[in-house]
Amino acid sequence: MQKGYKISFIIYSGILIFSILFMLMLWGASGHKITLKFYHYLIALFAIISILLLFIFPRISFKKNNLKFIIGIPAVVLLLLSLYYAGQNLFSILTENLIIGFKTVATLFIGIFIGTIIYLIKQILLELKPNKTK
């Protein structure tokens, strides 16, 4: 689990951080006065919590199974939420009338993101199996 999980974690967190920074850059480049509301802070909080949970999860020993379960379930829920919004973005990019070069890059980018989310969910659920022997 370790090598694939680490690579997927790095890709997931990198894309998540890049997306938030890109969103902030676009807000600044728009030229409009942006007033940050509560849900803008929730986006950053979501990213921080999901990255922390995914960072902590593999470091918990198998002997502390309850703690692993307490960390693993919210991580899976946050990953499923990310998967939902990534699927929504993929659908909106494919149905909009956009430049083909942007569609190709954005579809590839979101496809990699969705693939890493599915892999992380699979690895966490395999680690949380009740009758696992080491």
Chimera marker file (.cmm) of the C-alpha trace (Angstrom):
<marker_set name="trace">
<marker id="1" x="0.000" y="0.000" z="0.000" r="1" g="1" b="0" radius="0.5"/>
<marker id="2" x="2.745" y="2.440" z="0.873" r="1" g="1" b="0" radius="0.5"/>
<marker id="3" x="4.282" y="3.354" z="-2.491" r="1" g="1" b="0" radius="0.5"/>
<marker id="4" x="1.069" y="3.620" z="-4.490" r="1" g="1" b="0" radius="0.5"/>
<marker id="5" x="-0.678" y="5.405" z="-1.640" r="1" g="1" b="0" radius="0.5"/>
<marker id="6" x="2.139" y="7.952" z="-1.314" r="1" g="1" b="0" radius="0.5"/>
<marker id="7" x="2.169" y="8.684" z="-5.045" r="1" g="1" b="0" radius="0.5"/>
<marker id="8" x="-1.621" y="9.037" z="-5.135" r="1" g="1" b="0" radius="0.5"/>
<marker id="9" x="-1.557" y="11.210" z="-2.024" r="1" g="1" b="0" radius="0.5"/>
<marker id="10" x="1.034" y="13.527" z="-3.567" r="1" g="1" b="0" radius="0.5"/>
<marker id="11" x="-0.938" y="13.800" z="-6.818" r="1" g="1" b="0" radius="0.5"/>
<marker id="12" x="-4.229" y="14.376" z="-4.980" r="1" g="1" b="0" radius="0.5"/>
<marker id="13" x="-2.869" y="17.006" z="-2.625" r="1" g="1" b="0" radius="0.5"/>
<marker id="14" x="-0.915" y="18.723" z="-5.405" r="1" g="1" b="0" radius="0.5"/>
<marker id="15" x="-3.956" y="19.006" z="-7.651" r="1" g="1" b="0" radius="0.5"/>
<marker id="16" x="-6.134" y="20.149" z="-4.744" r="1" g="1" b="0" radius="0.5"/>
<marker id="17" x="-3.688" y="22.864" z="-3.658" r="1" g="1" b="0" radius="0.5"/>
<marker id="18" x="-3.070" y="23.934" z="-7.263" r="1" g="1" b="0" radius="0.5"/>
<marker id="19" x="-6.815" y="24.211" z="-7.892" r="1" g="1" b="0" radius="0.5"/>
<marker id="20" x="-7.374" y="26.397" z="-4.846" r="1" g="1" b="0" radius="0.5"/>
<marker id="21" x="-4.444" y="28.656" z="-5.696" r="1" g="1" b="0" radius="0.5"/>
<marker id="22" x="-5.609" y="28.870" z="-9.317" r="1" g="1" b="0" radius="0.5"/>
<marker id="23" x="-9.097" y="29.803" z="-8.123" r="1" g="1" b="0" radius="0.5"/>
<marker id="24" x="-7.647" y="32.573" z="-5.961" r="1" g="1" b="0" radius="0.5"/>
<marker id="25" x="-5.519" y="33.789" z="-8.867" r="1" g="1" b="0" radius="0.5"/>
<marker id="26" x="-8.566" y="33.957" z="-11.144" r="1" g="1" b="0" radius="0.5"/>
<marker id="27" x="-10.494" y="35.892" z="-8.521" r="1" g="1" b="0" radius="0.5"/>
<marker id="28" x="-7.652" y="38.397" z="-8.304" r="1" g="1" b="0" radius="0.5"/>
<marker id="29" x="-7.241" y="38.632" z="-12.067" r="1" g="1" b="0" radius="0.5"/>
<marker id="30" x="-10.927" y="39.273" z="-12.676" r="1" g="1" b="0" radius="0.5"/>
<marker id="31" x="-10.571" y="42.903" z="-11.634" r="1" g="1" b="0" radius="0.5"/>
<marker id="32" x="-13.706" y="42.819" z="-9.521" r="1" g="1" b="0" radius="0.5"/>
<marker id="33" x="-13.776" y="43.465" z="-5.822" r="1" g="1" b="0" radius="0.5"/>
<marker id="34" x="-14.216" y="40.053" z="-4.213" r="1" g="1" b="0" radius="0.5"/>
<marker id="35" x="-15.623" y="39.774" z="-0.723" r="1" g="1" b="0" radius="0.5"/>
<marker id="36" x="-14.751" y="36.429" z="0.786" r="1" g="1" b="0" radius="0.5"/>
<marker id="37" x="-17.717" y="34.689" z="2.297" r="1" g="1" b="0" radius="0.5"/>
<marker id="38" x="-18.014" y="31.770" z="4.674" r="1" g="1" b="0" radius="0.5"/>
<marker id="39" x="-18.021" y="29.100" z="1.958" r="1" g="1" b="0" radius="0.5"/>
<marker id="40" x="-14.757" y="30.427" z="0.517" r="1" g="1" b="0" radius="0.5"/>
<marker id="41" x="-13.090" y="29.602" z="3.805" r="1" g="1" b="0" radius="0.5"/>
<marker id="42" x="-14.807" y="26.210" z="3.840" r="1" g="1" b="0" radius="0.5"/>
<marker id="43" x="-13.058" y="25.311" z="0.574" r="1" g="1" b="0" radius="0.5"/>
<marker id="44" x="-9.641" y="25.903" z="2.137" r="1" g="1" b="0" radius="0.5"/>
<marker id="45" x="-10.695" y="24.121" z="5.330" r="1" g="1" b="0" radius="0.5"/>
<marker id="46" x="-11.902" y="21.134" z="3.280" r="1" g="1" b="0" radius="0.5"/>
<marker id="47" x="-8.535" y="20.917" z="1.519" r="1" g="1" b="0" radius="0.5"/>
<marker id="48" x="-6.541" y="21.164" z="4.747" r="1" g="1" b="0" radius="0.5"/>
<marker id="49" x="-8.638" y="18.564" z="6.592" r="1" g="1" b="0" radius="0.5"/>
<marker id="50" x="-8.652" y="16.060" z="3.730" r="1" g="1" b="0" radius="0.5"/>
<marker id="51" x="-4.896" y="16.358" z="3.198" r="1" g="1" b="0" radius="0.5"/>
<marker id="52" x="-4.226" y="15.982" z="6.937" r="1" g="1" b="0" radius="0.5"/>
<marker id="53" x="-6.460" y="12.921" z="7.233" r="1" g="1" b="0" radius="0.5"/>
<marker id="54" x="-4.802" y="11.279" z="4.240" r="1" g="1" b="0" radius="0.5"/>
<marker id="55" x="-1.369" y="12.150" z="5.638" r="1" g="1" b="0" radius="0.5"/>
<marker id="56" x="-2.116" y="10.739" z="9.108" r="1" g="1" b="0" radius="0.5"/>
<marker id="57" x="-3.970" y="7.566" z="8.000" r="1" g="1" b="0" radius="0.5"/>
<marker id="58" x="-1.020" y="5.360" z="6.884" r="1" g="1" b="0" radius="0.5"/>
<marker id="59" x="1.051" y="6.361" z="9.918" r="1" g="1" b="0" radius="0.5"/>
<marker id="60" x="-1.389" y="4.827" z="12.409" r="1" g="1" b="0" radius="0.5"/>
<marker id="61" x="-0.294" y="1.351" z="13.434" r="1" g="1" b="0" radius="0.5"/>
<marker id="62" x="-2.540" y="-1.633" z="12.842" r="1" g="1" b="0" radius="0.5"/>
<marker id="63" x="-2.747" y="-2.204" z="16.608" r="1" g="1" b="0" radius="0.5"/>
<marker id="64" x="-4.722" y="1.047" z="16.987" r="1" g="1" b="0" radius="0.5"/>
<marker id="65" x="-7.560" y="-0.197" z="14.790" r="1" g="1" b="0" radius="0.5"/>
<marker id="66" x="-10.222" y="2.066" z="16.345" r="1" g="1" b="0" radius="0.5"/>
<marker id="67" x="-8.192" y="5.187" z="15.661" r="1" g="1" b="0" radius="0.5"/>
<marker id="68" x="-7.490" y="3.989" z="12.131" r="1" g="1" b="0" radius="0.5"/>
<marker id="69" x="-11.239" y="3.527" z="11.629" r="1" g="1" b="0" radius="0.5"/>
<marker id="70" x="-11.994" y="6.983" z="13.096" r="1" g="1" b="0" radius="0.5"/>
<marker id="71" x="-9.496" y="8.606" z="10.710" r="1" g="1" b="0" radius="0.5"/>
<marker id="72" x="-10.316" y="6.410" z="7.701" r="1" g="1" b="0" radius="0.5"/>
<marker id="73" x="-14.080" y="6.910" z="7.478" r="1" g="1" b="0" radius="0.5"/>
<marker id="74" x="-13.991" y="10.753" z="7.371" r="1" g="1" b="0" radius="0.5"/>
<marker id="75" x="-11.154" y="10.520" z="4.835" r="1" g="1" b="0" radius="0.5"/>
<marker id="76" x="-13.300" y="8.317" z="2.599" r="1" g="1" b="0" radius="0.5"/>
<marker id="77" x="-16.260" y="10.695" z="2.993" r="1" g="1" b="0" radius="0.5"/>
<marker id="78" x="-14.124" y="13.679" z="1.993" r="1" g="1" b="0" radius="0.5"/>
<marker id="79" x="-12.704" y="11.730" z="-0.951" r="1" g="1" b="0" radius="0.5"/>
<marker id="80" x="-16.229" y="10.828" z="-2.086" r="1" g="1" b="0" radius="0.5"/>
<marker id="81" x="-17.144" y="14.515" z="-1.885" r="1" g="1" b="0" radius="0.5"/>
<marker id="82" x="-14.095" y="15.348" z="-4.009" r="1" g="1" b="0" radius="0.5"/>
<marker id="83" x="-15.109" y="12.632" z="-6.463" r="1" g="1" b="0" radius="0.5"/>
<marker id="84" x="-18.608" y="14.086" z="-6.739" r="1" g="1" b="0" radius="0.5"/>
<marker id="85" x="-17.354" y="17.604" z="-7.503" r="1" g="1" b="0" radius="0.5"/>
<marker id="86" x="-14.677" y="16.322" z="-9.892" r="1" g="1" b="0" radius="0.5"/>
<marker id="87" x="-17.362" y="14.389" z="-11.774" r="1" g="1" b="0" radius="0.5"/>
<marker id="88" x="-19.517" y="17.517" z="-11.920" r="1" g="1" b="0" radius="0.5"/>
<marker id="89" x="-16.591" y="19.516" z="-13.306" r="1" g="1" b="0" radius="0.5"/>
<marker id="90" x="-15.822" y="16.847" z="-15.879" r="1" g="1" b="0" radius="0.5"/>
<marker id="91" x="-19.443" y="16.806" z="-17.017" r="1" g="1" b="0" radius="0.5"/>
<marker id="92" x="-19.601" y="20.608" z="-17.279" r="1" g="1" b="0" radius="0.5"/>
<marker id="93" x="-16.341" y="20.785" z="-19.241" r="1" g="1" b="0" radius="0.5"/>
<marker id="94" x="-17.461" y="18.100" z="-21.686" r="1" g="1" b="0" radius="0.5"/>
<marker id="95" x="-20.901" y="19.648" z="-22.263" r="1" g="1" b="0" radius="0.5"/>
<marker id="96" x="-19.816" y="23.277" z="-22.650" r="1" g="1" b="0" radius="0.5"/>
<marker id="97" x="-18.745" y="24.847" z="-25.920" r="1" g="1" b="0" radius="0.5"/>
<marker id="98" x="-15.079" y="25.446" z="-25.093" r="1" g="1" b="0" radius="0.5"/>
<marker id="99" x="-11.819" y="25.542" z="-27.033" r="1" g="1" b="0" radius="0.5"/>
<marker id="100" x="-10.740" y="21.979" z="-27.870" r="1" g="1" b="0" radius="0.5"/>
<marker id="101" x="-7.223" y="22.497" z="-26.452" r="1" g="1" b="0" radius="0.5"/>
<marker id="102" x="-8.635" y="23.530" z="-23.104" r="1" g="1" b="0" radius="0.5"/>
<marker id="103" x="-11.093" y="20.644" z="-23.127" r="1" g="1" b="0" radius="0.5"/>
<marker id="104" x="-8.304" y="18.138" z="-23.740" r="1" g="1" b="0" radius="0.5"/>
<marker id="105" x="-6.025" y="19.442" z="-20.987" r="1" g="1" b="0" radius="0.5"/>
<marker id="106" x="-8.848" y="19.921" z="-18.483" r="1" g="1" b="0" radius="0.5"/>
<marker id="107" x="-10.287" y="16.458" z="-19.187" r="1" g="1" b="0" radius="0.5"/>
<marker id="108" x="-6.858" y="14.861" z="-18.719" r="1" g="1" b="0" radius="0.5"/>
<marker id="109" x="-6.273" y="16.858" z="-15.524" r="1" g="1" b="0" radius="0.5"/>
<marker id="110" x="-9.660" y="15.922" z="-14.039" r="1" g="1" b="0" radius="0.5"/>
<marker id="111" x="-9.295" y="12.312" z="-15.215" r="1" g="1" b="0" radius="0.5"/>
<marker id="112" x="-6.014" y="11.962" z="-13.326" r="1" g="1" b="0" radius="0.5"/>
<marker id="113" x="-7.647" y="13.555" z="-10.282" r="1" g="1" b="0" radius="0.5"/>
<marker id="114" x="-10.599" y="11.141" z="-10.417" r="1" g="1" b="0" radius="0.5"/>
<marker id="115" x="-8.245" y="8.174" z="-10.866" r="1" g="1" b="0" radius="0.5"/>
<marker id="116" x="-6.192" y="9.105" z="-7.808" r="1" g="1" b="0" radius="0.5"/>
<marker id="117" x="-9.335" y="9.630" z="-5.729" r="1" g="1" b="0" radius="0.5"/>
<marker id="118" x="-10.650" y="6.180" z="-6.659" r="1" g="1" b="0" radius="0.5"/>
<marker id="119" x="-7.263" y="4.600" z="-5.896" r="1" g="1" b="0" radius="0.5"/>
<marker id="120" x="-7.053" y="6.325" z="-2.502" r="1" g="1" b="0" radius="0.5"/>
<marker id="121" x="-10.581" y="5.226" z="-1.582" r="1" g="1" b="0" radius="0.5"/>
<marker id="122" x="-9.760" y="1.656" z="-2.593" r="1" g="1" b="0" radius="0.5"/>
<marker id="123" x="-6.565" y="1.600" z="-0.541" r="1" g="1" b="0" radius="0.5"/>
<marker id="124" x="-8.227" y="3.051" z="2.552" r="1" g="1" b="0" radius="0.5"/>
<marker id="125" x="-11.107" y="0.579" z="2.367" r="1" g="1" b="0" radius="0.5"/>
<marker id="126" x="-8.663" y="-2.318" z="1.916" r="1" g="1" b="0" radius="0.5"/>
<marker id="127" x="-6.772" y="-1.138" z="4.969" r="1" g="1" b="0" radius="0.5"/>
<marker id="128" x="-9.986" y="-0.916" z="6.995" r="1" g="1" b="0" radius="0.5"/>
<marker id="129" x="-11.103" y="-4.471" z="6.233" r="1" g="1" b="0" radius="0.5"/>
<marker id="130" x="-12.082" y="-6.099" z="9.537" r="1" g="1" b="0" radius="0.5"/>
<marker id="131" x="-10.385" y="-9.503" z="9.109" r="1" g="1" b="0" radius="0.5"/>
<marker id="132" x="-7.095" y="-8.290" z="7.734" r="1" g="1" b="0" radius="0.5"/>
<marker id="133" x="-3.971" y="-10.140" z="8.890" r="1" g="1" b="0" radius="0.5"/>
<marker id="134" x="-0.505" y="-8.708" z="8.714" r="1" g="1" b="0" radius="0.5"/>
<link id1="1" id2="2" r="1" g="1" b="0" radius="0.2"/>
<link id1="2" id2="3" r="1" g="1" b="0" radius="0.2"/>
<link id1="3" id2="4" r="1" g="1" b="0" radius="0.2"/>
<link id1="4" id2="5" r="1" g="1" b="0" radius="0.2"/>
<link id1="5" id2="6" r="1" g="1" b="0" radius="0.2"/>
<link id1="6" id2="7" r="1" g="1" b="0" radius="0.2"/>
<link id1="7" id2="8" r="1" g="1" b="0" radius="0.2"/>
<link id1="8" id2="9" r="1" g="1" b="0" radius="0.2"/>
<link id1="9" id2="10" r="1" g="1" b="0" radius="0.2"/>
<link id1="10" id2="11" r="1" g="1" b="0" radius="0.2"/>
<link id1="11" id2="12" r="1" g="1" b="0" radius="0.2"/>
<link id1="12" id2="13" r="1" g="1" b="0" radius="0.2"/>
<link id1="13" id2="14" r="1" g="1" b="0" radius="0.2"/>
<link id1="14" id2="15" r="1" g="1" b="0" radius="0.2"/>
<link id1="15" id2="16" r="1" g="1" b="0" radius="0.2"/>
<link id1="16" id2="17" r="1" g="1" b="0" radius="0.2"/>
<link id1="17" id2="18" r="1" g="1" b="0" radius="0.2"/>
<link id1="18" id2="19" r="1" g="1" b="0" radius="0.2"/>
<link id1="19" id2="20" r="1" g="1" b="0" radius="0.2"/>
<link id1="20" id2="21" r="1" g="1" b="0" radius="0.2"/>
<link id1="21" id2="22" r="1" g="1" b="0" radius="0.2"/>
<link id1="22" id2="23" r="1" g="1" b="0" radius="0.2"/>
<link id1="23" id2="24" r="1" g="1" b="0" radius="0.2"/>
<link id1="24" id2="25" r="1" g="1" b="0" radius="0.2"/>
<link id1="25" id2="26" r="1" g="1" b="0" radius="0.2"/>
<link id1="26" id2="27" r="1" g="1" b="0" radius="0.2"/>
<link id1="27" id2="28" r="1" g="1" b="0" radius="0.2"/>
<link id1="28" id2="29" r="1" g="1" b="0" radius="0.2"/>
<link id1="29" id2="30" r="1" g="1" b="0" radius="0.2"/>
<link id1="30" id2="31" r="1" g="1" b="0" radius="0.2"/>
<link id1="31" id2="32" r="1" g="1" b="0" radius="0.2"/>
<link id1="32" id2="33" r="1" g="1" b="0" radius="0.2"/>
<link id1="33" id2="34" r="1" g="1" b="0" radius="0.2"/>
<link id1="34" id2="35" r="1" g="1" b="0" radius="0.2"/>
<link id1="35" id2="36" r="1" g="1" b="0" radius="0.2"/>
<link id1="36" id2="37" r="1" g="1" b="0" radius="0.2"/>
<link id1="37" id2="38" r="1" g="1" b="0" radius="0.2"/>
<link id1="38" id2="39" r="1" g="1" b="0" radius="0.2"/>
<link id1="39" id2="40" r="1" g="1" b="0" radius="0.2"/>
<link id1="40" id2="41" r="1" g="1" b="0" radius="0.2"/>
<link id1="41" id2="42" r="1" g="1" b="0" radius="0.2"/>
<link id1="42" id2="43" r="1" g="1" b="0" radius="0.2"/>
<link id1="43" id2="44" r="1" g="1" b="0" radius="0.2"/>
<link id1="44" id2="45" r="1" g="1" b="0" radius="0.2"/>
<link id1="45" id2="46" r="1" g="1" b="0" radius="0.2"/>
<link id1="46" id2="47" r="1" g="1" b="0" radius="0.2"/>
<link id1="47" id2="48" r="1" g="1" b="0" radius="0.2"/>
<link id1="48" id2="49" r="1" g="1" b="0" radius="0.2"/>
<link id1="49" id2="50" r="1" g="1" b="0" radius="0.2"/>
<link id1="50" id2="51" r="1" g="1" b="0" radius="0.2"/>
<link id1="51" id2="52" r="1" g="1" b="0" radius="0.2"/>
<link id1="52" id2="53" r="1" g="1" b="0" radius="0.2"/>
<link id1="53" id2="54" r="1" g="1" b="0" radius="0.2"/>
<link id1="54" id2="55" r="1" g="1" b="0" radius="0.2"/>
<link id1="55" id2="56" r="1" g="1" b="0" radius="0.2"/>
<link id1="56" id2="57" r="1" g="1" b="0" radius="0.2"/>
<link id1="57" id2="58" r="1" g="1" b="0" radius="0.2"/>
<link id1="58" id2="59" r="1" g="1" b="0" radius="0.2"/>
<link id1="59" id2="60" r="1" g="1" b="0" radius="0.2"/>
<link id1="60" id2="61" r="1" g="1" b="0" radius="0.2"/>
<link id1="61" id2="62" r="1" g="1" b="0" radius="0.2"/>
<link id1="62" id2="63" r="1" g="1" b="0" radius="0.2"/>
<link id1="63" id2="64" r="1" g="1" b="0" radius="0.2"/>
<link id1="64" id2="65" r="1" g="1" b="0" radius="0.2"/>
<link id1="65" id2="66" r="1" g="1" b="0" radius="0.2"/>
<link id1="66" id2="67" r="1" g="1" b="0" radius="0.2"/>
<link id1="67" id2="68" r="1" g="1" b="0" radius="0.2"/>
<link id1="68" id2="69" r="1" g="1" b="0" radius="0.2"/>
<link id1="69" id2="70" r="1" g="1" b="0" radius="0.2"/>
<link id1="70" id2="71" r="1" g="1" b="0" radius="0.2"/>
<link id1="71" id2="72" r="1" g="1" b="0" radius="0.2"/>
<link id1="72" id2="73" r="1" g="1" b="0" radius="0.2"/>
<link id1="73" id2="74" r="1" g="1" b="0" radius="0.2"/>
<link id1="74" id2="75" r="1" g="1" b="0" radius="0.2"/>
<link id1="75" id2="76" r="1" g="1" b="0" radius="0.2"/>
<link id1="76" id2="77" r="1" g="1" b="0" radius="0.2"/>
<link id1="77" id2="78" r="1" g="1" b="0" radius="0.2"/>
<link id1="78" id2="79" r="1" g="1" b="0" radius="0.2"/>
<link id1="79" id2="80" r="1" g="1" b="0" radius="0.2"/>
<link id1="80" id2="81" r="1" g="1" b="0" radius="0.2"/>
<link id1="81" id2="82" r="1" g="1" b="0" radius="0.2"/>
<link id1="82" id2="83" r="1" g="1" b="0" radius="0.2"/>
<link id1="83" id2="84" r="1" g="1" b="0" radius="0.2"/>
<link id1="84" id2="85" r="1" g="1" b="0" radius="0.2"/>
<link id1="85" id2="86" r="1" g="1" b="0" radius="0.2"/>
<link id1="86" id2="87" r="1" g="1" b="0" radius="0.2"/>
<link id1="87" id2="88" r="1" g="1" b="0" radius="0.2"/>
<link id1="88" id2="89" r="1" g="1" b="0" radius="0.2"/>
<link id1="89" id2="90" r="1" g="1" b="0" radius="0.2"/>
<link id1="90" id2="91" r="1" g="1" b="0" radius="0.2"/>
<link id1="91" id2="92" r="1" g="1" b="0" radius="0.2"/>
<link id1="92" id2="93" r="1" g="1" b="0" radius="0.2"/>
<link id1="93" id2="94" r="1" g="1" b="0" radius="0.2"/>
<link id1="94" id2="95" r="1" g="1" b="0" radius="0.2"/>
<link id1="95" id2="96" r="1" g="1" b="0" radius="0.2"/>
<link id1="96" id2="97" r="1" g="1" b="0" radius="0.2"/>
<link id1="97" id2="98" r="1" g="1" b="0" radius="0.2"/>
<link id1="98" id2="99" r="1" g="1" b="0" radius="0.2"/>
<link id1="99" id2="100" r="1" g="1" b="0" radius="0.2"/>
<link id1="100" id2="101" r="1" g="1" b="0" radius="0.2"/>
<link id1="101" id2="102" r="1" g="1" b="0" radius="0.2"/>
<link id1="102" id2="103" r="1" g="1" b="0" radius="0.2"/>
<link id1="103" id2="104" r="1" g="1" b="0" radius="0.2"/>
<link id1="104" id2="105" r="1" g="1" b="0" radius="0.2"/>
<link id1="105" id2="106" r="1" g="1" b="0" radius="0.2"/>
<link id1="106" id2="107" r="1" g="1" b="0" radius="0.2"/>
<link id1="107" id2="108" r="1" g="1" b="0" radius="0.2"/>
<link id1="108" id2="109" r="1" g="1" b="0" radius="0.2"/>
<link id1="109" id2="110" r="1" g="1" b="0" radius="0.2"/>
<link id1="110" id2="111" r="1" g="1" b="0" radius="0.2"/>
<link id1="111" id2="112" r="1" g="1" b="0" radius="0.2"/>
<link id1="112" id2="113" r="1" g="1" b="0" radius="0.2"/>
<link id1="113" id2="114" r="1" g="1" b="0" radius="0.2"/>
<link id1="114" id2="115" r="1" g="1" b="0" radius="0.2"/>
<link id1="115" id2="116" r="1" g="1" b="0" radius="0.2"/>
<link id1="116" id2="117" r="1" g="1" b="0" radius="0.2"/>
<link id1="117" id2="118" r="1" g="1" b="0" radius="0.2"/>
<link id1="118" id2="119" r="1" g="1" b="0" radius="0.2"/>
<link id1="119" id2="120" r="1" g="1" b="0" radius="0.2"/>
<link id1="120" id2="121" r="1" g="1" b="0" radius="0.2"/>
<link id1="121" id2="122" r="1" g="1" b="0" radius="0.2"/>
<link id1="122" id2="123" r="1" g="1" b="0" radius="0.2"/>
<link id1="123" id2="124" r="1" g="1" b="0" radius="0.2"/>
<link id1="124" id2="125" r="1" g="1" b="0" radius="0.2"/>
<link id1="125" id2="126" r="1" g="1" b="0" radius="0.2"/>
<link id1="126" id2="127" r="1" g="1" b="0" radius="0.2"/>
<link id1="127" id2="128" r="1" g="1" b="0" radius="0.2"/>
<link id1="128" id2="129" r="1" g="1" b="0" radius="0.2"/>
<link id1="129" id2="130" r="1" g="1" b="0" radius="0.2"/>
<link id1="130" id2="131" r="1" g="1" b="0" radius="0.2"/>
<link id1="131" id2="132" r="1" g="1" b="0" radius="0.2"/>
<link id1="132" id2="133" r="1" g="1" b="0" radius="0.2"/>
<link id1="133" id2="134" r="1" g="1" b="0" radius="0.2"/>
</marker_set>
